[in-house]
């Protein structure tokens, strides 16, 4: 059998990276317009060939011969170097990232596509193969992480503990065609869709793309994803374009995808699995009843490879696909490789430069909104939220809501002292009420909140200053958006059926939460305004358009429904906007997603 060559390509003239959990703008770097080709050469037994020189390789781009300008052989066998004091136990995500950056450390992600794995025989075969794989194929310094379609990339945990990996693999399930019970609020929302198969494929593709980009952020050397799946279903033209984007992301981030169909020889068509492997420099194990043996090739390919670099005479910036052919100047050599790379366009370059420049200046309203998150103190007993909306007779209605931050038994009442030019007013409510509301004229207002226990002792205090808006004008205005939290399906149903509900005062959420945001638009043209919402990064960069639904209660009132399960940990802003003709109003809602 002839030698086999697997290779990966990275366009060093312009490297584009994009992520979805949360999305990131493309990143561009330059290095002498060098195209780098990672080549793995194995013999007929699948063992790495390690004695080749630059003269043994020939490279062509679009049929034109290219001069190899850089050459390096990289060897990593998963064993610590002699005298190396490397710590085999991973202590934290930061430690894992530092270890992954080392040239001699190999990095792998096992992606279990539960949406496209049968519950019984297929899942059993897949678990058996993976358990054998993780307990016998890796070296002591290899880093391995386990991922599924719903796991955000910032929750990936790389480990060297093979026993722990095997135990976690034992618990994996196949959920192909199984939609209940749901794992999260995201899946509950999916149940409302008629095209569940397509939606699940989109989630898988998005997660796989995010995994490739995340691996690219850890190191520039070769990485591998083992994608266990029976294939994607319900794909249309839009979904195939997403698959293409995912393949490009893997290429740009030097990540090879190895696909495994757990059905083995009894499986059906696996064209998508073959395409993913062939075009990312991996291999498709789709017609074998012993995938645990085939999977060892994943580790062997990462143990020894060659880095070739060349500079095309015409650095392409045309947005087109450029084919690359690599061969070895030896008899009987068979070349199996990805087909090439997609070049950026001048528009891509200009957009990236503009986004980079824009990112240097954070808008003032973004900084002000995020200050709410920075001001939160861990020692607080309760979180407070203050909002305003239009009231009666030209007044505004001020609402103060509170939410328990930590356990503190015996809390009795909350009193709010409102200080303005007209004097002090004091309002009280039992703590269980969750909040209180009162009318106020437009103007400056200072609020002092005092939380007392059943014996009248003060257990927490807070003071806020705010400017109460004048909602009686004709111009467009937006009430302060109120946030509601659903921790489960029952909470979501209660929120959906409630016209009025006290807001959730805290601004920290976990990924199993489902967030609802409600607000009203005022002004003579409120009924004709275009209302939109967008998820933004902490720098104010747009990430994702959020759907806005009009509430049928006689006013221009709206709601945003945002499940958090697929969002990474971090600080975000929801920008709510209303626009009509030349008028525009905007409000920002700061949120923090925690593990």
C-alpha positions in Angstrom: 0.0 0.0 0.0 1.4 3.4 -0.9 2.2 6.1 1.6 -0.7 8.3 2.7 -0.5 12.1 3.1 -2.9 14.1 5.1 -2.4 17.9 5.2 -4.0 21.0 6.6 -3.6 24.5 5.2 -3.6 27.9 6.9 -3.6 31.1 4.9 -1.1 33.2 6.8 -1.6 36.2 4.5 -5.0 36.6 6.1 -6.3 34.3 8.8 -10.1 34.6 9.5 -11.6 33.2 12.7 -15.2 33.4 13.7 -17.1 31.9 16.7 -20.8 31.6 17.6 -20.9 31.0 21.7 -20.6 34.2 21.6 -19.8 35.2 17.9 -16.6 37.0 17.3 -15.5 39.3 14.5 -13.0 37.9 12.0 -9.4 38.2 13.1 -6.7 39.1 10.5 -3.0 38.5 10.8 -0.2 38.8 8.3 3.1 37.1 8.0 4.8 37.7 4.6 1.7 36.3 2.8 2.8 32.8 3.7 0.5 29.8 3.1 1.3 27.2 5.7 0.6 23.5 4.9 0.6 21.0 7.7 1.4 17.5 6.3 1.2 14.2 8.0 2.8 11.3 6.2 2.2 7.7 7.3 3.3 4.3 6.0 1.2 1.4 5.0 0.8 0.5 8.7 -0.4 4.0 9.6 2.9 4.8 11.3 4.4 8.3 10.9 7.2 8.7 8.3 9.7 11.0 10.0 12.8 11.1 7.6 11.5 13.4 4.8 13.2 16.6 3.8 11.9 19.7 2.0 13.2 18.4 -1.3 10.8 15.4 -0.9 7.7 17.6 -1.2 6.2 19.3 -4.2 3.4 21.8 -3.8 1.0 23.3 -6.4 -1.6 26.0 -6.0 -4.2 26.2 -8.7 -2.0 24.0 -10.8 1.1 26.3 -10.5 4.2 24.9 -8.8 5.1 26.7 -5.6 8.6 27.0 -4.0 8.7 25.6 -0.5 10.1 28.4 1.6 9.8 27.1 5.1 10.1 23.6 6.4 9.8 22.1 9.9 9.2 18.6 11.3 7.2 18.5 14.5 7.2 15.5 16.7 4.9 15.0 19.8 4.4 11.6 21.2 2.4 12.6 24.3 5.3 11.7 26.7 7.0 14.3 29.0 10.5 15.2 28.0 13.3 13.8 30.1 13.7 15.9 33.2 10.5 17.8 32.4 8.6 18.8 35.5 5.3 19.1 33.6 2.3 18.7 35.9 0.1 15.9 34.5 -2.9 17.0 36.5 -4.8 19.9 35.0 -5.6 22.3 37.9 -7.7 24.9 36.1 -8.9 26.1 32.7 -6.0 28.6 32.7 -3.5 25.8 33.4 -5.1 23.8 30.5 -4.7 26.8 28.1 -1.0 27.2 29.1 -0.3 23.5 28.6 -2.1 23.5 25.2 0.1 26.3 23.9 3.2 24.0 24.3 4.4 22.6 21.0 4.9 19.1 22.4 1.4 18.9 23.9 -1.3 17.4 21.6 -4.9 18.7 21.9 -8.0 16.8 21.1 -11.8 17.3 21.4 -14.2 14.4 21.3 -17.6 15.8 20.0 -20.5 13.5 20.8 -23.4 14.5 18.5 -26.2 13.2 20.7 -28.8 14.7 18.3 -27.7 12.3 15.5 -26.9 9.2 17.4 -29.5 6.4 18.0 -30.5 5.7 21.5 -29.7 2.0 21.6 -27.2 0.0 19.4 -25.6 3.1 17.9 -24.9 4.8 21.3 -23.7 1.5 22.8 -21.2 1.0 20.0 -20.1 4.6 20.2 -19.5 4.6 23.9 -17.6 1.3 23.8 -15.3 2.6 21.1 -14.6 5.9 22.8 -13.9 4.3 26.2 -11.4 2.0 24.6 -9.9 5.0 22.7 -9.4 7.3 25.7 -8.1 4.6 28.0 -5.4 3.3 25.6 -4.5 5.7 22.8 -3.4 8.9 24.5 -0.1 9.8 26.1 0.3 11.2 29.6 0.7 14.8 28.4 -2.2 14.8 25.8 -5.1 17.1 26.6 -8.6 15.8 25.8 -12.0 17.4 26.2 -15.5 16.1 25.8 -18.2 18.2 24.1 -21.8 17.9 22.9 -24.0 20.2 20.8 -25.3 22.2 23.9 -22.0 22.7 25.6 -20.6 26.2 25.2 -16.9 26.3 24.3 -15.9 28.2 27.5 -17.3 25.3 29.5 -14.9 22.8 27.8 -12.7 21.2 30.4 -9.5 19.7 29.1 -8.1 16.9 31.2 -5.4 14.2 31.4 -7.5 12.0 33.7 -8.4 9.1 31.4 -10.5 7.4 34.1 -12.7 10.5 34.5 -13.1 10.7 30.7 -14.1 7.1 30.5 -16.7 7.6 33.3 -18.1 10.6 31.6 -18.3 8.7 28.3 -20.2 5.9 30.0 -23.0 8.4 30.7 -23.4 9.7 27.2 -26.7 9.1 25.5 -28.0 9.0 21.9 -31.1 11.2 21.4 -31.7 10.9 17.7 -35.5 11.4 17.2 -36.0 11.9 20.9 -37.2 15.4 21.9 -38.5 14.9 25.5 -37.5 15.3 28.2 -35.6 18.4 27.2 -32.2 19.3 28.6 -32.6 23.1 28.7 -34.8 26.0 27.9 -33.3 26.2 24.5 -34.7 22.7 23.7 -38.1 23.7 25.1 -38.2 26.5 22.6 -37.2 24.2 19.8 -40.3 22.1 20.5 -42.4 25.0 19.0 -40.6 24.5 15.7 -41.9 22.2 13.0 -38.5 21.7 11.5 -36.8 20.1 14.5 -34.4 18.0 12.5 -33.1 21.0 10.6 -32.8 23.0 13.9 -30.8 20.3 15.6 -28.5 20.0 12.6 -27.9 23.8 12.8 -27.1 23.5 16.5 -24.6 20.8 15.9 -22.9 22.6 13.0 -22.7 25.8 15.1 -21.2 24.0 18.1 -18.7 22.2 15.9 -17.6 25.4 14.3 -17.2 27.0 17.7 -15.1 24.1 18.9 -12.7 24.5 15.9 -12.4 28.2 16.5 -11.8 27.7 20.2 -9.0 25.2 19.5 -7.5 27.7 17.1 -7.3 30.2 20.0 -5.3 27.8 22.1 -2.5 27.1 19.7 -1.4 27.4 16.1 -0.2 23.8 15.7 -2.3 20.9 14.6 -5.4 20.1 16.6 -8.0 17.4 16.1 -11.7 16.9 16.7 -13.2 13.4 16.8 -16.8 13.9 15.6 -19.1 11.0 16.5 -22.3 11.1 14.6 -24.5 9.2 12.2 -24.6 12.3 9.9 -26.7 15.5 9.7 -30.4 15.5 8.7 -32.8 18.0 7.4 -30.2 20.1 5.6 -31.3 22.7 3.1 -29.2 25.1 1.0 -28.8 27.5 4.0 -27.6 24.7 6.2 -25.1 23.5 3.6 -23.7 27.0 3.5 -23.3 26.8 7.3 -21.4 23.5 6.9 -19.2 25.2 4.4 -18.5 28.0 6.8 -17.7 25.4 9.5 -15.2 23.7 7.2 -13.6 27.0 6.5 -13.4 27.8 10.2 -11.6 24.4 10.8 -9.2 25.1 8.0 -8.4 28.6 9.2 -7.8 27.3 12.8 -5.7 24.3 11.7 -8.1 21.8 13.1 -8.6 18.4 11.5 -12.0 16.7 11.9 -12.1 13.0 12.1 -15.6 11.6 11.7 -16.9 8.4 13.3 -20.2 6.7 12.4 -21.0 4.5 15.4 -23.3 2.3 13.2 -20.2 0.9 11.4 -20.8 -1.2 8.4 -24.5 -1.2 8.9 -24.8 2.5 8.6 -26.4 4.4 5.8 -25.2 7.3 3.7 -22.4 9.3 5.3 -21.6 11.8 2.6 -21.5 14.7 5.1 -19.1 12.8 7.4 -16.8 12.0 4.5 -16.8 15.7 3.3 -16.0 17.0 6.8 -13.0 14.7 7.1 -11.6 15.0 3.6 -11.8 18.8 3.5 -10.3 19.4 7.0 -7.4 17.0 6.8 -8.9 14.2 8.9 -10.2 10.8 8.1 -13.7 9.3 8.0 -14.2 6.1 9.9 -17.7 5.4 8.6 -17.5 1.8 7.4 -15.8 -0.1 10.2 -17.1 -2.3 13.0 -13.9 -1.7 15.0 -13.8 2.1 15.3 -11.7 1.9 18.5 -8.8 0.6 16.4 -9.3 3.1 13.6 -9.4 6.0 16.1 -5.8 5.3 17.1 -4.9 6.9 13.7 -6.1 10.3 15.1 -3.4 10.2 17.7 -0.7 8.9 15.3 -1.4 11.7 12.8 -0.9 14.3 15.6 2.4 12.7 16.7 4.5 13.6 13.7 3.9 16.1 10.9 5.6 18.5 8.6 5.1 22.3 8.4 5.6 23.6 4.8 5.3 27.2 3.8 5.1 29.0 0.5 4.3 32.5 -0.8 2.1 32.7 -3.9 3.4 35.2 -6.5 0.0 36.8 -6.5 -1.3 37.0 -3.0 -5.0 36.3 -3.6 -7.6 38.6 -2.1 -10.5 37.5 -4.4 -12.7 35.6 -2.0 -12.3 32.5 -4.1 -11.3 28.9 -3.4 -7.7 28.1 -4.3 -6.8 24.5 -4.8 -3.6 23.0 -3.4 -2.0 19.8 -4.3 0.8 18.2 -2.3 2.8 15.2 -3.3 5.9 13.4 -2.2 8.7 12.7 -4.7 8.8 9.0 -4.1 7.6 6.0 -5.9 4.2 4.6 -5.0 3.1 7.7 -3.1 -0.6 8.3 -2.9 -1.7 11.8 -1.9 -5.0 12.3 0.1 -5.5 15.9 1.1 -7.9 18.7 1.5 -8.5 20.7 -1.6 -7.2 24.1 -0.7 -8.3 27.3 1.1 -10.6 30.3 0.6 -8.9 33.6 0.2 -10.3 36.7 1.8 -11.6 39.7 -0.2 -10.5 43.3 0.0 -13.9 44.0 1.5 -13.1 41.4 4.3 -9.8 43.1 5.0 -11.3 46.6 5.1 -14.2 45.4 7.3 -11.8 43.8 9.7 -9.7 46.9 9.9 -12.8 49.0 10.5 -14.1 46.7 13.2 -10.7 46.6 14.9 -10.6 50.4 14.9 -14.2 50.7 16.1 -13.5 48.3 18.9 -10.9 50.6 20.4 -13.5 53.1 21.5 -16.3 51.9 23.8 -19.4 54.0 23.6 -20.2 56.0 26.7 -23.7 54.4 27.2 -22.1 51.0 27.1 -19.6 51.9 29.8 -22.4 53.4 31.9 -24.6 50.3 31.5 -21.9 47.9 32.4 -21.1 49.9 35.6 -24.2 48.2 37.1 -22.4 44.8 36.9 -19.2 46.2 38.3 -21.0 47.8 41.2 -22.5 44.6 42.4 -21.0 43.5 45.7 -20.9 40.0 47.0 -21.7 40.9 50.6 -25.1 42.3 49.7 -28.1 40.5 51.1 -30.4 41.5 48.2 -30.1 42.9 44.7 -32.1 46.0 43.8 -33.4 47.2 40.5 -35.0 50.5 39.7 -37.1 51.1 36.6 -39.5 53.7 35.2 -42.4 53.7 32.8 -45.2 56.0 31.9 -47.9 56.5 34.6 -51.1 58.5 34.8 -51.7 62.2 34.7 -48.3 63.0 33.2 -46.4 61.3 35.9 -43.9 58.4 35.7 -44.3 55.2 37.6 -41.1 54.2 39.5 -40.7 50.5 40.4 -38.1 49.2 42.9 -37.7 45.4 42.8 -35.6 43.2 45.0 -34.2 39.7 44.8 -32.5 37.7 47.5 -28.8 37.4 46.7 -27.7 35.1 49.5 -29.4 33.2 52.3 -30.5 35.4 55.1 -33.4 34.1 57.1 -36.0 36.2 58.8 -36.1 39.2 56.5 -39.3 41.2 57.2 -39.7 44.4 55.3 -38.1 46.7 52.7 -38.6 50.5 53.0 -37.9 52.9 50.3 -37.3 56.6 51.0 -37.7 58.8 47.9 -36.1 62.2 48.2 -36.8 65.0 45.7 -37.3 68.8 45.7 -40.8 68.2 47.1 -39.6 66.4 50.2 -39.2 62.9 51.4 -41.7 60.1 50.9 -41.4 56.7 52.5 -42.9 53.5 51.1 -42.8 50.0 52.8 -43.6 46.5 51.6 -43.1 43.0 52.9 -40.0 41.4 51.5 -42.0 38.6 49.9 -43.8 41.2 47.7 -40.6 41.4 45.6 -41.0 45.1 45.0 -43.2 48.2 45.1 -44.2 51.0 42.8 -45.1 54.7 43.2 -45.7 57.8 41.1 -43.2 60.5 40.6 -43.0 63.7 38.5 -40.1 64.0 36.1 -36.8 65.2 37.6 -34.0 64.1 39.8 -34.8 61.5 42.5 -32.7 59.9 45.2 -33.8 56.5 46.6 -32.6 55.0 49.8 -33.5 51.3 50.4 -33.4 49.7 53.8 -33.9 46.0 54.4 -34.9 45.0 57.9 -35.3 41.6 59.6 -38.3 40.5 61.6 -36.9 42.3 64.7 -36.5 45.6 62.9 -32.7 45.4 62.5 -31.2 46.7 59.3 -29.5 43.9 57.4 -28.8 45.8 54.1 -28.9 49.3 52.7 -28.5 50.9 49.3 -28.8 54.4 47.8 -29.5 55.1 44.2 -29.8 58.4 42.2 -31.8 58.6 39.0 -33.4 61.1 36.6 -37.1 60.3 36.1 -37.9 60.8 32.4 -40.8 62.8 31.1 -42.9 60.3 29.2 -45.7 62.8 28.4 -43.9 64.3 25.3 -44.5 63.4 21.7 -41.0 62.1 20.9 -40.0 58.4 20.9 -39.1 57.1 24.3 -38.6 53.6 25.8 -39.4 52.5 29.4 -36.6 51.0 31.4 -36.7 47.4 30.2 -37.7 44.9 32.9 -36.0 41.5 33.1 -37.9 38.3 34.1 -36.1 35.0 34.8 -37.5 31.5 34.1 -35.6 28.7 35.7 -37.8 26.0 34.3 -40.8 25.4 32.0 -43.3 26.2 34.8 -41.6 29.6 35.3 -41.8 30.3 31.6 -45.5 29.5 31.5 -46.2 31.7 34.5 -44.4 34.6 32.8 -46.2 34.1 29.5 -49.6 34.2 31.3 -48.9 37.2 33.5 -49.5 40.7 32.3 -47.8 42.3 35.3 -45.0 40.7 37.3 -42.3 42.1 39.5 -38.9 42.1 37.6 -36.0 40.0 38.6 -33.6 42.4 40.2 -30.3 40.6 39.9 -28.2 40.7 36.7 -26.4 37.4 37.0 -27.8 34.3 35.3 -26.8 30.7 34.7 -26.9 29.0 31.3 -30.0 27.0 32.3 -32.0 30.2 32.7 -34.4 31.7 30.1 -34.5 35.5 30.2 -37.5 37.6 29.2 -37.2 41.3 28.7 -40.3 43.5 28.6 -40.5 47.2 27.7 -42.9 49.8 26.2 -42.4 52.4 23.5 -44.0 55.8 23.9 -44.5 58.9 21.7 -47.0 59.9 19.0 -45.4 57.6 16.5 -44.9 54.7 18.9 -47.3 52.5 17.0 -45.4 53.0 13.7 -41.9 52.7 15.1 -39.6 49.9 14.1 -38.6 48.1 17.2 -35.6 45.8 17.3 -33.1 44.2 19.8 -29.6 43.1 19.5 -27.2 41.2 21.7 -23.9 43.1 22.2 -20.5 42.3 23.6 -19.1 44.1 26.6 -17.3 46.3 24.1 -20.5 47.3 22.4 -19.9 45.2 19.3 -23.1 43.6 17.8 -23.3 39.8 18.2 -26.8 38.6 17.4 -30.2 40.0 16.4 -32.8 39.0 19.0 -36.4 38.4 18.1 -38.9 41.0 19.5 -42.6 40.1 20.0 -45.4 42.6 20.3 -47.6 42.0 23.4 -51.3 42.3 22.8 -52.4 44.5 25.8 -53.5 47.7 24.0 -50.1 49.5 24.2 -46.9 49.4 22.2 -45.4 46.9 24.6 -42.9 44.3 23.5 -41.0 41.2 24.8 -37.7 39.5 24.1 -37.3 35.8 24.9 -33.6 34.8 25.2 -32.6 31.2 26.3 -29.1 31.3 27.6 -28.0 27.6 27.2 -25.9 28.2 24.1 -24.2 31.4 25.3 -20.8 31.5 26.7 -19.9 32.8 30.2 -19.3 36.6 30.2 -20.9 40.1 30.3 -23.4 41.1 27.6 -25.7 43.9 26.7 -29.2 43.8 25.1 -29.7 46.9 23.1 -33.4 47.8 22.6 -34.1 50.3 19.9 -37.2 52.1 18.5 -36.9 54.1 15.3 -39.3 56.1 13.2 -38.2 58.6 10.5 -35.4 60.6 12.0 -36.3 59.7 15.6 -34.5 57.0 17.5 -34.5 55.8 21.1 -32.3 53.2 22.7 -32.0 51.4 26.1 -29.3 49.0 27.2 -29.8 46.0 29.5 -26.6 44.6 31.1 -26.5 40.9 31.9 -23.8 38.5 33.2 -23.8 34.8 32.4 -22.0 32.7 35.0 -21.2 29.0 35.1 
